[in-house]
């Protein structure tokens, strides 16, 4: 009887480990997808900023805010 309980407990422990691993994989996948989406949005925003003021290559944060405020005000 105790051998059966130990076997069930071992199986449950293995299932828990599998579930934890699956959850971790899903979390990593979600984080990766979010980062890719944010990177894409940033690149699109940067592209629009460059079109709005193409002569700049490196700008201060204040200048970038001014450009974005002007763009989003329209």
C-alpha positions in Angstrom: 0.0 0.0 0.0 2.8 2.4 0.9 4.7 1.6 -2.3 1.6 2.6 -4.2 1.4 5.9 -2.3 5.0 6.6 -3.0 4.5 5.8 -6.6 1.6 8.2 -6.9 3.4 10.8 -5.0 6.4 10.4 -7.4 4.1 10.6 -10.4 2.4 13.7 -9.0 5.8 15.3 -8.4 6.9 14.6 -12.0 3.6 16.1 -13.3 4.2 19.2 -11.2 7.7 19.5 -12.6 6.4 19.2 -16.2 3.7 21.8 -15.5 6.2 24.2 -14.0 8.6 23.8 -17.0 5.7 24.3 -19.4 4.6 27.5 -17.5 8.2 28.8 -17.6 8.4 28.1 -21.3 5.1 29.9 -21.9 6.3 32.9 -19.8 9.6 33.1 -21.8 7.7 32.9 -25.1 5.3 35.7 -24.0 8.2 37.9 -22.8 10.0 37.3 -26.1 6.9 38.2 -28.1 6.3 41.3 -26.1 9.9 42.4 -26.6 9.7 41.8 -30.3 6.4 43.8 -30.5 8.0 46.7 -28.5 11.1 46.7 -30.7 8.9 46.8 -33.8 6.8 49.6 -32.4 10.0 51.5 -31.4 11.4 51.1 -34.9 8.2 52.3 -36.5 8.1 55.3 -34.2 11.8 56.0 -35.0 11.1 55.8 -38.7 8.2 58.2 -38.4 10.4 60.6 -36.4 13.1 60.4 -39.0 10.5 61.2 -41.7 9.2 64.1 -39.6 12.6 65.6 -39.1 15.0 63.7 -41.4 18.1 65.9 -40.8 18.7 64.6 -37.3 20.8 61.6 -36.4 21.2 62.1 -32.7 18.8 64.2 -30.7 18.3 65.0 -27.0 15.3 63.6 -25.1 13.8 67.1 -25.0 14.0 67.4 -28.8 12.6 63.9 -29.3 9.7 64.7 -27.0 9.1 68.0 -28.9 9.1 66.0 -32.2 6.7 63.4 -31.0 4.4 65.9 -29.4 4.2 67.8 -32.7 3.6 64.6 -34.6 0.9 63.3 -32.3 -0.8 66.7 -32.1 -1.9 66.5 -35.7 
